[in-house]
Amino acid sequence: MSDNVLFYGLGSMGTGMAHSLRRAGFRVNAFTNKPEVRQAFIDAGGESADLAAFAPEAAAVVIAVVNAAQTEDILFGETGLAERLPAGCVVIACPTIDPADARRLEADCEAQGLLYLDAPISGGALKADAGALSFMASGRPEAFAAAQPFLDAMAASVFNMGERAGAGSVMKAVNQMLAGVHVAMTSEAMAFGMAQGLPPDRVLEVVSQSAGTSWMFENRAPRLIEQDFVPAHASLTIWPKDLGIILGICEQLGLAAPITQAALDRYQQAI
């Protein structure tokens, strides 16, 4: 097996994922549209070489961009990446996307002789940097087998959700329903307590040890207390996208999701 990995998307989580692969001994060639991020990755020991030279030797492509449209453009757009990759190369697709898009991308990759793993992620930037993410993955057994060494470098947990693409994205949507509501409720709950005289650090301490806690509360409440709003823009972009996908699926299935809708409304009001 080649140790060459193509990596797309050096964002807050993608950068840590790419470095985790590099630290595990893989030769990582990363692409981003931000020159300063590209240079920082090179300075840290990564590569960003010519695609035409690197793609034919790639064992895996890891895609950590925002949506299905970007994923499709990387694989089948002007760069023609899918056509340059060797047969049997595995595409590990990590964005949160509609399960129908995951199934379509799997079919398109298989038509090119490529393996495809629907592999959305959870855990945040710190876990990405530590190689300790959770992957909710689905795909053919041969795709899992080809992806396993690369997943091992990036993940603490890999949940096998099934033998076809789409199931991983369904599981990520379930996670995002809960996480998106928890983030929205964290701000409301903190404001509720503070408006009645409770010190915010005391609210954090008590809730973190009580039934109302969640990972999102414990992660986001300290940022509210410290007024650390640096990730806010990314959140306000990501949550409307993810919750919008979820509500679109709910509409197709005839499922009511009023709490998810209320959370989406709050995010949209904040933009």
N, C-alpha and C positions, 0 to 999 in steps of 0.2 A: 504494500500500500504506500502510495506517495504521502509525504507529510505536508504537501502544499494545500493551503486553505485560502480561498478568496473570501473576503469579508466586506460586506456592504452595510454601512450605517454606523459611523462612529459617534453616536449620540451619548446620552448620559449612561445608558446601559450597554450599548454596543461597544464603547471604548473599553469598559471593563471586561466584556466577553472576549474581545480580540486580544487583550493582554493576557487573559487566562489561557487562551489557546497558545499564545506565544511562550508563556512560562512553562507550559506542558511539553514544549519541544517542537511544536509545529511551526512551519514557516508560513507566516501570515502576511498576505498581501491585501491591504485594506484600501477601500475607495470611499471618498467623501467629497461633497461639494464645497467644503470649507477648508481653504488652503492652510490656515493656521492649525486646524485640528489634524490635518494630514501630516504636517511637519512635526507636530508634537509626537505623533505616533511613530514616525521615522526616528526621531531623536531618542525615543524610548526603546528602540531596537526592532521595530516593525519595518515592513516594506510597503511601498506603493509604486510598484513597477508597471511597465506597460502591460495592458490586459492581453494583447495578442500573444505576448511571449509567455505569460504565466498560465493562462486559462487551459491550454491543452494538457498541462501537467497537474491540474488541480484534482485532488481527491474529494474535496467538499467545497460547497459554497454556503456560507452562512449569511442570511439576509436578516438584518435587524433594523429595518426602516419602519415607516409609520403605517402604511396601508397596502391594500391589494394592488392599487394602481401603480404604486412605486415598485412593488415586487414584480409585477408583470413587465414594467418598462425595463427593469434591470435584466430580466431573463430574455424577453422577446422584443425589446424596443430597438432603438437605433444601434446600440452596441452589439446586438446579436450574440449575447453571451451564451445562450443555450446552444447555439450552433458551434461555438468554439470549444465547448467542454467535451472531455472524453466520455465515451459510453460507460455507464456505471457510476459516474460521479454523482454524489448525493447532494441534493439541495435541501438545506435545513432552513425552513422559512419560519421566522419567529414573530412577525407582526400579528396584532390582533385584527382578524379579518372575518368576514362573513363565511361560515362553513361552506356555502355554495362556491365561493371564490376559491377556497382551498381545494375542493374537489376538482374544479376546473383546472387549476394550476397543476395539480397532480397529473391529470390526463394529458395536458400539454407537455409536461416534462417527460412523461413516459413515451410520448410520440417521438421525442428527440433521443430516446435511449437513456434518459436520466432517471435517477431515483429521486423521490420527493418525500420529505417528512414534514407534515403539518405540526409545527413545534412551537406554539406560543409560550411565552415565558412570564414568570412572576418572581418578585423578590426585591426589586429596586437596585439602585446604582451600587450600593455598598456590597451587596451579595454578588452582583455581577463582577465586581472587581476581585472578590474573594473566590470566584469560581464556585459559588454556592447557590445558584438559581434553582428554581423549580421549573421543569419543562412538562407541559401537558401535551403529549405527542401522540400522533396517530399516523399510520402509514403501513405499507407492506413490510413483512418481516425482513426482506432483504434491504429495505431502506433503513430500518432500525439497526440492522447488523452493520451496515456501512457507516452509519452516523455515530455508533456507540463510542468509539474512541474520542471523537470530538465533543460529544455530549458529556463524557466523563470529565473533560477538562473544564467545562463551564457550569456543571450542575452538581447540586447536593442531592437532588431528587429528580428522577425521570419517571413520569407516570405514563404507562402505555395505555392509551385510551381506545385502541382498536386498530384493525388492519387496513383501514382506508382513511385517506385524508378527510378532514371535516370534523371528526369526533374531538380532536384536540382543540379545534376552534370553538366547538360547542362548550367544552369544559372551561375554556378561558372566558367565554361569555358569562357562564355561571359565576365564575370568580369576579368578573368585572361588575356584574350586577350588585354583588355584596360590597365589594371594595368601593365602588362609586358612591353608594348610599352611605357607607361608613365615613368617607371623607366629608361629604356634605353635612352629615349629622355631627361630626366632630366639631365643626365651627359653630353650629347651632347650640350644642350642649355646652361648650366652653363659654360662649356668650351668655347663655342662660344662667350659669353659675356665677360668672363674674358680675353680671348685672345686679345680683343679690348679695354682693359683698364677699363671695368666696375668692381667696387668692388662687390664681390660675395654676400655680405649681402644686397647690394642695388638691385641686380638682384632678390634675394629672396623676398625682400619687395615689389617690383613693380609687379612681376609676380603673387604673392600671392593675389594681389588685381585687377588682370586683367583677361582677357578672357582665357589666356593660362594656368591658374593654374589647378591643380588637387590635389586630396588627396595625391597621391604618390609624386608629386612634393613638396608639403608642408611638407611631412614627410621625404623625402630623401635628398632634397637640404640642409637643415641644417646639416645633417650628412656629406655631402661632404665638406661644409665650415669648419666644425670642424675636418675634417679628422677622423671621427668616423666610422671606417670600421669593427667594431666587427661583425655586422650582415652579412658582405659581403659573407662569405663562404656559409652560409645558402641560401642566395639569389642565388648565382651561382649554387647551387645544385637544388633548387626548380624551378627556372624559366625554365631551359632546360627541366625538367620533364613535367611541366604543359604545356608549349608551344608545346612540342613534342606531348603530348596527343591531343591538339587542332589541330595541323597540320595533325595528323593521321586521325582525324575525317573529317577534310576538304577534305582530299584525298578521303576518302570513299564517301563523298557527292558530289564530283566534284566541290568544292568551291575553288576559288583562294583566298589566304591569303598572298600576298607578303610582307605586312608590318609586319605581325606576323613572317614570315620567316626571314625577315631582323633582327628583334629583337632577335630571337633565334640564328642567326649567331653571333651576337655581344656577347651574353652570352657565347656561346661555345668558342669563341676566347679568352674570359677573363679567362676561366678555366685553 
